[in-house]
């Protein structure tokens, strides 16, 4: 997940995966949500409980980046999308999390996402300026809920492509998702228990 293009695309990353992995702790969830918008040591100005969420976000990114199953997903895209492959896989995995939501969470997806937006609104004093516009549009359109549809992912990919400096071709990446749907889904299903275990252990130790 950690690429030089990530600063450009922070408003379209895998937010659903990050908030899902935060469990029931609202401050942890908020910190995890804003993780892409808080660079360097700037998290140290936040309350300790939110700082922990930012640090968890970074740990999730690093773990995901080094995971062998995720590498398989990225390799399937790399020849066409180069360093954008990881960004696209992030979004694909959010799609599978949303579309398979009932398998992994007891609360229906729509009220879950609406609850996430309310948690963020209540902490808006700590919402980085760069995140404010993103959050407004995300909450108004409930992006995370619409990630359950391939069409929603295709719209997000097109938006990401418009915001990149170079010709990424990401607006076409819905084709690969549709063409290799079963392979990507299988890789997501294999990866999710590993990242859940990693997060559980990290939270116990921190």
Secondary structure as the mmCIF struct_conf table of DSSP 4:
data_model
#
loop_
_struct_conf.conf_type_id
_struct_conf.id
_struct_conf.beg_label_comp_id
_struct_conf.beg_label_asym_id
_struct_conf.beg_label_seq_id
_struct_conf.end_label_comp_id
_struct_conf.end_label_asym_id
_struct_conf.end_label_seq_id
TURN_TY1_P TURN_TY1_P1 UNK A 4 UNK A 5
HELX_RH_AL_P HELX_RH_AL_P1 UNK A 6 UNK A 9
HELX_RH_3T_P HELX_RH_3T_P1 UNK A 10 UNK A 12
BEND BEND1 UNK A 13 UNK A 13
HELX_RH_AL_P HELX_RH_AL_P2 UNK A 15 UNK A 20
TURN_TY1_P TURN_TY1_P2 UNK A 21 UNK A 24
HELX_RH_AL_P HELX_RH_AL_P3 UNK A 26 UNK A 33
TURN_TY1_P TURN_TY1_P3 UNK A 34 UNK A 34
HELX_RH_3T_P HELX_RH_3T_P2 UNK A 35 UNK A 37
TURN_TY1_P TURN_TY1_P4 UNK A 40 UNK A 41
HELX_RH_3T_P HELX_RH_3T_P3 UNK A 42 UNK A 45
BEND BEND2 UNK A 46 UNK A 46
HELX_RH_AL_P HELX_RH_AL_P4 UNK A 48 UNK A 65
TURN_TY1_P TURN_TY1_P5 UNK A 66 UNK A 66
HELX_RH_AL_P HELX_RH_AL_P5 UNK A 68 UNK A 81
HELX_RH_3T_P HELX_RH_3T_P4 UNK A 82 UNK A 84
HELX_RH_AL_P HELX_RH_AL_P6 UNK A 85 UNK A 99
TURN_TY1_P TURN_TY1_P6 UNK A 100 UNK A 100
HELX_RH_AL_P HELX_RH_AL_P7 UNK A 101 UNK A 104
BEND BEND3 UNK A 106 UNK A 107
HELX_RH_AL_P HELX_RH_AL_P8 UNK A 109 UNK A 122
TURN_TY1_P TURN_TY1_P7 UNK A 123 UNK A 123
HELX_RH_3T_P HELX_RH_3T_P5 UNK A 124 UNK A 126
BEND BEND4 UNK A 127 UNK A 127
HELX_RH_AL_P HELX_RH_AL_P9 UNK A 129 UNK A 141
TURN_TY1_P TURN_TY1_P8 UNK A 142 UNK A 142
HELX_RH_AL_P HELX_RH_AL_P10 UNK A 143 UNK A 146
TURN_TY1_P TURN_TY1_P9 UNK A 147 UNK A 148
BEND BEND5 UNK A 149 UNK A 149
HELX_RH_AL_P HELX_RH_AL_P11 UNK A 150 UNK A 162
TURN_TY1_P TURN_TY1_P10 UNK A 163 UNK A 163
BEND BEND6 UNK A 164 UNK A 166
HELX_RH_3T_P HELX_RH_3T_P6 UNK A 170 UNK A 172
TURN_TY1_P TURN_TY1_P11 UNK A 173 UNK A 173
HELX_RH_AL_P HELX_RH_AL_P12 UNK A 174 UNK A 179
TURN_TY1_P TURN_TY1_P12 UNK A 180 UNK A 180
HELX_RH_AL_P HELX_RH_AL_P13 UNK A 181 UNK A 205
#
